[in-house]
Amino acid sequence: MNNKPRLQALLVGINQYQPPVPPLAGCLHDVDQMAAYLQDNAADFQLSLQTLTNEAATKAGIIQGFREHLSKAGPGDTALFYYSGHGTQEEADPALWRFETDGKLEALVCYDGILETENGTSFNLLADKELRYLIYQLSQKGPKIVTIFDCCHAGGNTRNDYVGEQLQGIRQRRYHPARLTRACPPRPWEQFLFAKEASPERLKTLPLPEVIPVGAHIQLAACQGSQSAYEKNGSGAFTTGMIQLLKDTGGQITYYGLAHRLRFLLKETFDQSPQFYAAGAEEGELFQGFLGKEVQGPALNGNVIYNEKLGWILDLGAMHGLNETAREITIKALDGPSIKAKVGVIHSNHTILNFDQDSFRQLKAGAVYKADIEGGLLSQHLQIALEGEEEALEPLKTALENQQAFGLAKPGTAADYTLRFKNGEYLITPPGAPGQPFTRAIKGPGEDATRLVAAYLRHIARWEFIRTLYNPDVYLFNGHPVSMEFFRVQADGSLKPIAIEGEEVKTEYERLNGEWSGRLRLKLTNQYDRRLYVSLLFLSLNFQVYPNMLGEAVIQMEPGQEAWAFEGNDIELDFPRQVADFKLPYSPAYFKLIASTQEFDVSRFEQPPLPAPTDADGNDMRGIKLPNAFQFVGDDWATRLVTLLVRNPEYRVG
């Protein structure tokens, strides 16, 4: 009897669409690549593979694939859905406007998704909310679910159009209807898969998860919602890069690491930034290996790749903690020899590497090499105190001693965090506050628990690094070159300034629709006399780092130019239940402002929240509601950290 878990995989690829949708060239090749990888690396599974291509990839065929093929996966199994083809947008029904900031649904263009008929153009798209509905139905069977999309999920973006026009052999995987809105028209409500279970009336008043629940799953997507996905020379850039990284690492890569490295691999040629997230209660899965493969060894510090303009570069720079102490680094390809590189010019966002002739001949342009660097970059060194049963803590002690990001402190001494084992659970808490866990408890002991605790601590160390990041050698700026102004939105819509005192902004919740909430706005102004590149990061109570407060991760600001967080829309405050449950006087959160005279990338800073410690908090709790050697010549960068403290209205002294 075969006791291996099942891997039910549904792969969809469409090259030949019906008019008016233009054809694509690389989607069938993408499906072939994905199928070949699964077949070559399915030793730990019973692989059951179904492919739907071209005319077989209708909307009905994909739905049937979910309900009849993927549904055979049960507890302990994995269900994988992969799609390569066109993506588009559809104007949302007003009932869904509360959940779509741009009033549009993202959608997959199935083979019969858009057709020319005698009566005009007909639409039969598979919308994102319908996929959510299918995934939830599938999740009731109990498998781990992974979805991968190599397509566009949004509408117009002029920069993407420019890239598509300028680079030979490159095309977008996005369908633009011939409409001023660049989105497909809305459909009658009864045409949605969930029409009978989810009425417009319920969606207008209830939270989306109560009407259309989300099934726990991991998602990898080729680009942000505002970007395009591209194909070049007969294959998708995202899929080809993903398969390359999986092969180059022997599958020794987490979902978290895969998405970050794909961003770096694609960004020099394509304006697309792969995305990843865990929906439902599966955030810990982001730190697990692709399709459940066990990942061994220390986390990768950096990536080395050849750039035609710059030569061999490391995708880490001064902003990531690299400094003059790193004179030499070791890079290595899978199953290849170690190669020594000399650190050349350190820029804010990347570093030039130099090799001797023998080492240079061993390098292969197009490959991605891992870089091992002393010092634990992208990580704040943390002192961890261990308390509890020695037997349960010993594996964690060994794991932490082998990682340079951590030191072990004795209980009762100065520690940054305390790791406790009590009643069969690991808790990460403040020193001296055992009743105030930062994250959800992790059941243990065991190897899985040890890996997850270590992953949580690495996540926290990265968050601390970003929170405390600063440039000690600022020389161009007299103070921070970008001003920050906070405003409280009054009941009548007017704005009341809130002073920043000692780099803290204190405000109050207010009662709105029976819940504690509040509204703020935040304005930035470039006070410097030249163009700056600016990023505003939000760091939450649950160790999330969100880089898109300004619409994009990094924006350009000319002298005197203003920019508003969320494009001038309100920043709505959440009231985390853990603040009330643990009787904290304030709900803390942080805004990290980075400004530089040269372009930089903060995509490596982005990370999801860790699971909240109380069941009452959603897993996406943010605190707010988000939609030559070692010298810098003529450039500078600076940071500023402002703490937002919202008083707990339920807090009582004594």
Protein Blocks (a to p, Z undefined) as FASTA:
>chain_A
ZZbdcddddddddfbdcdfbdcdfklmmmmmmmmmmmmmmmmmpccdddddehjllcfkl
mmmmmmmmmmmpcehiacddddddddddddddfklmmmmmnopacddddfklpccdfkbc
cddddcfklmmmmmmmmmmnopacdddddddfbdcdfklmmmmmmpghiacdddcddbfk
lpacdddfklpmklmmmcfklmmmmcfklmmccdddddddfbdfkbccddeehiafklmm
mmmmmmmnnopacfklmmmmmmmmmmmmpccddddddehjllmmmmpceehiacedjddf
bdcdddfklopadfbdfknopafklmbccdddehiacdddddfdddfkbccddddfklmm
mpcghiacddddehiaaiacdddddedjfklmmmmmmmmmmpmkbccddehiacfbdcdd
eehiacdddehilklcfbdcdddedjklmmmmmmmmmmmmmmmmmmmgccfkbfkbgcjf
bdcddddddfkopacddddehhiacdddddeehiacdddddddddfbfbdcddddddddf
kopacfklnopabdcddehiacdehhhpacdddddfklmmnopabdcddddddddfbdcd
fklmpccddddfbfkbcfkbghiacfbghiaehiacdddddddddddfkbcgZZ
